[in-house]
C-alpha cells in the first residue's frame, strides 16, 4: 500500500518545489530578515522622489546569491511634475 502512494508524494513535492512566487518587500520590512529560494524574485519597492535627489541605489550586492533582474523602475504617484513615487528593484536568487 505504501509503494502505491510514494510516486504521488514525489510528484506533489516536485510541483511545490517548482513554484517561485514573488517576495514583495518595502520600507515596512525594515530590519527584517527575508529568506528566498534559488530563482525566486524579490520585488523591493522604496519611496523616492528623483526630482529632489531622494533616490535609492544598490551600493553592493553579493552576486554569489543575488543578481539584479532588470533595470530599476520608477513609478510616479501622480502625473504632476516632481511628484514622489516608488523605485522598484527586482532581484533574483541565484545558485552559489
N, C-alpha and C positions, 0 to 999 in steps of 0.2 A: 504494500500500500504506500509506503514512503517513497519508493522509486518512481511511482507514477506522478507524484506531485512535485518532485525535485526539479524537472525541466521548467515547469510553470514558475517556480520560485526564482530560478535563474533569469528567465525572461523578464519577470517583473523587476528584479534588481537591475538588470541592464537598462530597461526603459527609464527607471528612476535616475540612473546614473547619466543618461543622455540629456536630461533636462538641465538647461543653463539659464535660469531666469535672471533678469536684470536685478542688480542690487542698487537701489537708489539711496544716495547719501546727500545730505545737505548740512547747513550750519547747525541744525538741531542735533546732529550726531557728533558734535564737537567733543573730543575726549574719549569717544567710544572706540573699541577695537572691532573692526569689521573683517569677518572671515569670508573668503571667496574660494571657489574651486578653479581648477585649470579650465581655461576657455570661458569662464564666467565674466560678464561685463559689469563694471561699476560705472554708474552714471552719477557724477559728482556735480551738484548744482549749487553755486555760491552767488550771493547777491553782489552786484558790482555796478559801477557807473563809469564807463570808459571816458566820458567827456570830462569828468572831474579827476581822472587819474586813479580812481578807485577800481583796480583790476587785480586779478589773481594770476599767478604764473606758477608752474611746477618748477621748483628750484632744483630738486634732484629726484631721480626715480631709479629704484633698483630694477634694472632691466632683466635681471635673472628671474624675477617673479611677476613683474607688471610691465606692460607696454602701452603707450598711448594708441588708442584705436583709430582716432581721426582728429582733425584739427578742432581746436576749441571753438565752440559756437557761443554767440551772444544773443539772448532772447530779450528784446526790449519790452518793458511793461506796457508802453503805450506808443503811439505814433508821434508824440511830442518830441521836439528836438531836445536832446540832453536828458531824456527820461532814463531813470535807472532800469535795471533788469537783472538778468541772471546769466552768469557764464556757466556753460555746460562742458564738462570734461568727460570723455569716455575712455576708460582704461580697461584692459583685459588681462586676466591671469594667464601666465604662460608656464610651460613646463621648464623646470630648472635644468 
